[in-house]
Amino acid sequence: MSNGWVVAIALVAVACGNTPSTSSNDGTLPPATNRGTNIIEVSSDSELAMMLDPTPPDRVFSAGGGVVLEPGTSGRWITSTGRPRVSEIESLSAALGLAGEVVAVDDGMFGPGFQIGAPGSGSDWLQVHWLAEPWWTAGRTGDRATGDDPPDDATVDSVVGELMDALGVPERDRHVERALGGDADVAEVSVEFRPGGLPSDVRWSLTVSGAGEIVLGSGPLRPPTAAGDVRTVGLTDALIRLSRVAPIAPSADDRPLPTITDITPGLISVWDVANRRWLVPAGIVSGSGGFTTSVPVIAADDVRVVDGERDPVPVRTGPPLTIPDVPLPTETPPTTAVGATDPVAPPRTSPDVTTTTTTTTGETVPLSPP
């Protein structure tokens, strides 16, 4: 469980400095090369800003015995928002097996972009738009080779590999998962961006035919790139951050908060006030009663909270934060008690209404060394 997190933070903290950025598949965050130059500006009404609010929450999550999250240093990534280049679109269309002229469009809904063909035209098509980030969708609506059976794994690996290579996603940073079932002659495939083996919420969705063609697809035009290293917070702050946004969940009654039973390392997207997507370190959290979500653990010093007067940005930063409607155990399990918050100083004014909470400081039970 959190053994992997401790190893991740420890290895990255040792490896930081001027070491070139690397990736591996051992679940560790790769070290980044430049420190502290990219401050993320988030809207004051975003969920990350709520998590950084200095006002103490009135209820606080607790962690089961053995749950450990050590603060340290790790990498983060950012998605490029620059205008797509025609050469990128041509490379993508070649990997998809599509042919045609690249035409500039502006359909009013998705903003400016490029396309080959058009949806509903009876022919193959590819569209690329860049409202927040360059994003593509493609499909085959004309005659397509289907095959009588779904493609085998070797065919899927070959087709997906060619496409991901064209998009600039190295093999070490991608995780391919094939859905079970579905139509008889196709395979539904999800490709997740996993730098250093860490799961993230950046994905490509593909439908591969039995004949080895991508008949439907969508995803980012470019993978996120390393943006520098950031400090992370520990278990106490992670649990308090969850507690600050718990009221947005459908749980206005006085039911106890679930006890956190597992935290594993991962990455989660946050959007800044310019609608740029950043991938930052996160804890993938699960708890009693089926509770599950993700919480950003980037240190507050690497975030600046500003008024959201520019383009609106998504408020959610992870899976829906819900407290399940199931009976929770009445017994109190062994807990890693929550103490005072780690120092945070986001540049915002505290709300007029102040709430207080009383917590008990206890002993953190570390896991056995790896």
Salt bridges, closest charged atoms under 4 A:
GLU41 OE2 - ARG304 NH1 3.20
GLU41 OE1 - ARG310 NH2 3.64
GLU47 OE2 - ARG316 NH1 2.35
ASP53 OD2 - ARG348 NH2 3.83
GLU88 OE2 - ARG85 NH2 3.60
GLU88 OE1 - ARG222 NH2 2.76
ASP107 OD2 - HIS129 NE2 3.88
ASP124 OD2 - ARG140 NH1 3.08
GLU133 OE2 - ARG277 NE 3.45
ASP153 OD1 - ARG178 NH1 3.06
ASP165 OD1 - ARG174 NH1 3.28
ASP173 OD1 - ARG172 NE 3.95
GLU177 OE1 - HIS175 NE2 3.66
GLU192 OE2 - ARG194 NE 2.38
GLU192 OE1 - ARG203 NH2 3.02
GLU213 OE1 - ARG140 NE 3.80
ASP253 OD1 - ARG255 NE 3.14
ASP272 OD2 - ARG276 NE 2.66
ASP301 OD2 - ARG231 NH2 2.75
ASP302 OD1 - ARG35 NH1 3.29
ASP325 OD1 - ARG255 NH1 3.27
